[in-house]
Structure formats: structure tokens, C-alpha cells
């Protein structure tokens, strides 16, 4: 009988809330004006690139921002194509290939004619070298966001949010 009561009381203790940790009164503010710092995480550099190679940090940040934007545009393109929103007509009239003949997914890339692949790479090179050059570390490529241009603190916050 004593064993049954002890088991009941010990199992009831499992439902008791743990003791609360003492509240900290220290202020944990993050300086939002520093490049790469974003609340609530703060500055994140696990491989110590900023200490080892501080001169290349700005370029890495600009390239990360640019490639993130390109990835977002590519993902939207995948969504549009998978929703069967396609151009009317032919992708190659001489080969008789219509836009609607290109399948979804990675397999569709192999169905694009060679001249189309060349055009994709040339456009990508033009964007990479001329329109969004890697030497532009500001993150502002003159495009804006739906026609809105950010300035000052708002611009810094939006650029840091992309990281």
C-alpha cells in the first residue's frame, strides 16, 4: 500500500512546473546600425571571416545579397512555370518546339534548344557584369522595390533583413 501511494505521489510531481529562472535585468540591445547585425540574433560570424579577412567582408555581403535576389526571382519563375503559366507560341520555330512542350522541373532544362540555353547564359552574364555588378557593394541597383526607393536607416534595415 505504501508503495502504491509513493508511486502516485511521484508521478504527480512530474506534472509540477519547474522553478522559474531568475529574471535578468541586463539590457541586451543590438546596434542595428552595424553592418550584418540584426535583432534578435546580433552579429553572426561563426567562421570568423571578419577577423581573418576583414577587407573581403563587404564584397561577400554584396554577393550574398545579389545571389539571394537572383534565387528569389528564379523561384518565382519555377512557381509560374509549374502553375502552367507559359508564353504562347514557339520557343524554337525551326525545331517546332513550343513553350508548352517544355516539361516542369530540371528535366525541362534539357528540352530547351541550344540557342535558348546560350541566350539564358548571355542574359545572366549581362546581369552579372553590367546591370548588377559585383563591384557595387551598396545593394542599391537603381531598381527599387515596386517603385519605392529606401533611404537612410530604412534602407540599412531593409538591406540587413535580406541577410
Secondary structure, DSSP 8 states (H G I E B T S, - for coil): -HHHHHHHHHHHHTTS---------------TTSTTEETTTEE--TT-HHHH-GGGHHHHHHHHHHHHHHHHHHHHHHHHHHTT---SSEEETTTTEEGGGS-SSGGGGGGS-HHHHHHHHHHHHHIIIIIS-TT--SS--S--BTTB---HHHHHHHHHHT-
